[in-house]
Amino acid sequence: MDMWEALEQGAALVLEREVSRKPIDRHALERALHVFAIGKNRDPQMLVPVLDLIDNATLVGFVNALLSGNKVGV
């Protein structure tokens, strides 16, 4: 496993943990999404769009959809 896959896998584990918590820690979810994007795109300068426009329920749905379709290292 290379460094990028490790970042992606670690972030996916954090995302799985955080979406199962009630109430969610929105900051932790957003940070894990950022690290996930860095690992997936193999780009340490990867930016994540502002997520303040969506509510917590939509964010959790987004993360769940992302995790259900994620293939680490692909």
C-alpha positions in Angstrom: 0.0 0.0 0.0 1.4 3.4 -0.9 1.1 6.6 1.0 -2.0 7.8 -0.9 -3.9 4.6 -0.4 -3.0 4.8 3.3 -4.4 8.3 3.5 -7.6 7.3 1.7 -8.1 4.2 3.8 -7.5 6.0 7.0 -9.9 8.7 6.1 -12.5 6.2 5.0 -12.3 4.5 8.5 -12.8 7.9 10.2 -15.7 8.7 7.9 -17.4 5.3 8.8 -16.9 6.0 12.5 -18.1 9.6 12.4 -21.3 8.9 10.4 -22.3 6.3 13.0 -22.1 8.8 15.9 -25.1 10.8 17.1 -24.8 13.7 17.0 -22.3 13.9 14.2 -19.1 15.8 14.6 -19.4 17.9 11.4 -15.9 19.3 11.7 -14.4 15.7 11.9 -16.5 14.6 8.8 -15.4 17.6 6.8 -11.7 17.1 7.7 -11.9 13.4 6.9 -13.5 14.2 3.5 -10.6 16.5 2.8 -8.0 13.9 3.7 -10.0 11.3 1.6 -9.9 13.7 -1.4 -6.2 14.2 -1.0 -5.6 10.4 -0.9 -8.0 9.6 -3.8 -6.6 12.3 -6.0 -3.0 11.9 -5.0 -2.7 15.6 -4.6 -1.7 17.3 -1.3 -3.1 20.6 -2.6 -6.6 19.2 -3.2 -9.3 21.6 -2.2 -12.7 20.6 -0.9 -15.6 22.9 -1.6 -17.4 24.7 1.2 -19.8 22.2 2.7 -21.7 24.8 4.8 -24.4 24.8 2.1 -25.8 21.4 3.0 -27.3 20.3 6.3 -26.1 17.5 8.5 -28.5 14.8 7.2 -27.5 15.5 3.6 -23.8 15.4 4.5 -24.2 12.1 6.2 -26.1 10.8 3.2 -23.3 12.0 0.9 -20.6 10.3 3.0 -22.6 7.1 3.1 -23.0 7.1 -0.7 -19.3 7.8 -1.0 -18.3 5.0 1.3 -20.7 2.5 -0.4 -19.1 3.1 -3.8 -15.5 3.6 -2.7 -12.7 1.3 -4.0 -9.5 2.2 -2.2 -6.6 2.8 -4.6 -8.8 2.8 -7.7 
